[in-house]
Amino acid sequence: MATSIRLAPEIEQRLDFLSAQTGRTKAFYLRQIIEDGLEDMEDYYLAAEVLERVRKGQEKVFSLDEVERDHGLAD
């Protein structure tokens, strides 16, 4: 899928420099950045949604003692 984005000139210059110095394409680095960054963003935003539900009392939470007891891990 083709997608276009606008980059700030200084970011594009850095990307051009990296590409020129390493012989890899700008597309290679953009894919890497997106793949790595997407996982981080998913982790953050999905966790933030759960935290908000916890704060609103909409998400059930368990203490460590409860989890250990329920799974036969308590001393």
ABEGO torsion letter per residue (X at the ends): XBBBBBBBAAAAAAAAAAAAAAGBBAAAAAAAAAAAAAAAAAAAAAAAAAAAAAAAGABBBBBAAAAAAAAGABX
